[in-house]
Amino acid sequence: MFVSCGNVSAKEEIWECYWREKAYATYKIDTEKISIASRDRGKWVYLKDIVYDKTNQNMSNSDGNNIWDLILKTQIVGDNPSPNQCKVIDP
């Protein structure tokens, strides 16, 4: 993995995201392959129609229901105005 200061250049990261201070989801985020997978029963399940906005450094599903901010390490779900905090647990 390669990370530079300033713009996000990570190719693949494993994120653990939290809701109300409890871990609720684990994601594999890949900016090179433009993919996001969620961990379900020990297997990676790839989400469909992922869009990578390189300018704004975020990824989302095509309907915009979930947005992963690659700089702030947050996930915005649906209409919830409070983003879920995430942390990188594996580069």
C-alpha distance (Angstrom), angle and dihedral (degrees) to the residues before:
residue distance angle dihedral
M1 . . .
F2 3.78 . .
V3 3.79 122.4 .
S4 3.79 124.8 179.5
C5 3.79 129.2 -171.1
G6 3.78 115.8 -103.7
N7 3.79 108.1 19.5
V8 3.77 117.0 41.7
S9 3.79 111.2 -108.1
A10 3.79 101.6 169.3
K11 3.78 112.9 136.7
E12 3.80 99.2 -166.2
E13 3.78 132.0 7.6
I14 3.78 135.7 165.9
W15 3.80 111.6 -134.4
E16 3.78 129.3 -164.9
C17 3.80 110.8 -157.0
Y18 3.79 126.6 -159.5
W19 3.77 135.2 -148.4
R20 3.80 116.8 -169.5
E21 3.82 89.1 -8.5
K22 3.82 93.8 -57.6
A23 3.77 124.3 109.7
Y24 3.78 107.5 -113.6
A25 3.80 106.7 161.7
T26 3.79 141.9 23.4
Y27 3.80 120.4 -153.5
K28 3.79 135.6 -171.3
I29 3.81 106.3 -147.2
D30 3.80 118.5 -167.7
T31 3.81 119.9 -177.9
E32 3.80 93.4 -178.5
K33 3.81 96.3 55.6
I34 3.84 91.7 29.6
S35 3.78 94.0 -127.4
I36 3.78 141.3 132.1
A37 3.78 123.6 -164.6
S38 3.78 128.7 -175.1
R39 3.79 123.4 -147.5
D40 3.81 112.0 -116.0
R41 3.82 122.2 172.6
G42 3.79 92.0 -23.3
K43 3.82 96.4 -48.3
W44 3.79 133.3 97.7
V45 3.80 112.6 -116.5
Y46 3.79 112.1 -164.7
L47 3.79 118.5 -137.0
K48 3.79 116.5 -132.9
D49 3.79 130.3 -120.7
I50 3.81 99.3 14.9
V51 3.79 117.0 -176.7
Y52 3.83 122.3 -156.6
D53 3.80 115.7 -154.3
K54 3.79 100.9 -163.5
T55 3.81 93.2 -178.7
N56 3.81 94.5 56.1
Q57 3.81 93.9 31.0
N58 3.78 97.9 -126.4
M59 3.78 139.4 115.6
S60 3.79 127.2 -148.1
N61 3.75 142.6 167.7
S62 3.80 112.6 -98.5
D63 3.81 94.5 -101.2
G64 3.83 90.8 52.3
N65 3.82 92.8 -124.1
N66 3.81 92.1 130.0
I67 3.80 124.9 33.1
W68 3.81 124.3 -175.2
D69 3.82 112.8 -159.8
L70 3.80 106.2 -148.6
I71 3.81 94.4 -162.7
L72 3.81 101.3 43.8
K73 3.84 93.5 34.3
T74 3.80 92.9 -131.0
Q75 3.78 136.0 132.4
I76 3.78 123.0 -144.2
V77 3.80 113.3 -156.4
G78 3.79 120.5 -160.8
D79 3.79 115.8 -57.6
N80 3.81 94.3 -20.7
P81 3.83 105.3 127.0
S82 3.81 92.9 -157.8
P83 3.79 113.0 77.8
N84 3.79 118.9 -137.2
Q85 3.79 112.3 -117.3
C86 3.79 116.8 -123.7
K87 3.77 135.2 -175.4
V88 3.76 132.9 -157.0
I89 3.78 108.6 -112.3
D90 3.80 98.2 173.8
P91 3.78 129.8 18.3
